[in-house]
Amino acid sequence: MRVGRIIDLCINRGVEYADCTSITYKRLKVDYINGQSVVSQNSGDIYILKVLSRGSWSVGAFTKLSDEAITYVLKKAAANTVKNIKLAQRRPAQGGYVIGQKKEICEGCVPDVVDFLKSVETSLREQCENLQSFEGVVEGLVKTRAMISSDGVNAYEVKPLVVGCFIARAKSSEVATTEVFGSGGLEVLEKVSPQELIEELAYKLDATLKSKALNPYYRGSRFEVVLSPKAASHVMQVIVEEFLNARSWRWHLKDGYSNLTILDDPTIEGGYGNFFFDDEGVKARRKKLIEDGRLVSLLHNRETAYVHGVEPTGNGRGFAVPPSLYTAI
């Protein structure tokens, strides 16, 4: 059954709102350990049907669309205890959005990936006499997401992703890891030279070998902690998602943060978490959450935007429960 047809049938059965998202993915993975490599591939399709019926959300995931899918989500909506949900108006996302690949993720690129991993291992063994094993995992994923809704959304997004994870293990069992990730083709991996990865792994392994464990029972002391950019960004993302979303906002900024500015921008080129429209069909955009220590905006989906009387910010993300809040800070 076509997606447009399933939306029409939902409306004919009395729902206030319905949308359907189809997701098609193709994955290529190269596992490399101590000179040996294994290549795996898989692909699949899934449909996400979401409805607002009598003021209650319901969502279901299906491998094909049918009348049974509609019945399933309507029964879930009827059993939902959260009622009287209303949605803010928004400009529906339309058109196609494609992230390009300079070097396509395909089976033909496997030899290049294996050669890259071999060069990292060879140089790392020359530099680290204590190295016992090296493992590299490079995964390429191309995800196509298309969405149609009862109120005008008709958009699709093609997003290639690359993740590389590199693990060095010393003979004395210490472990060092580093990652490379982003949106695009294999050029994401090649932006980082093998020498950069080697230096980082060697430094981390050496630091781990020289480090001492802290006594967990030793209280009352302070330690200076230096966060890497990756670690700092992860911490900030958790803080923003927990405390700057409209669903759980319960506190006020204290004085002393006049030099703090936080931006949320899902459209940054090359970002791993970027997107062009959220899972409610709201077009993604750059926005300030905090400017010079002053709260400017919270993260909103359509439900919280209606409650606050503002425009949705394009942060309705996630299909597990409809619809959660997400930031691409």
Secondary structure, 3 states (H helix, E strand, C coil): CCHHHHHHHHHHCCCCEEEEEEEEEEEEEEEEECCEEEEEEEEEEEEEEEEEECCEEEEEEECCCCHHHHHHHHHHHHHCCCCCCCCCCCCECEEEEECCCCCCCCHHHHHHHHHHHHHHHHHHHHHCCCEEEEEEEEEEEEEEEEEEECCCCEEEEEEEEEEEEEEEEECCCCEEEEEEEEECCCHHHHCCCHHHHHHHHHHHHHHHHHCCCCCCCCCCCCCCCCCCHHHHHHHHHHHHHHHCECCCCCCCCCCCCCCCCEEECCCCCCCCCCCCECCCCEECCCEEEEECCEECCCECCHHHHHHHCCCCCCCECCCCCCCCECCCC
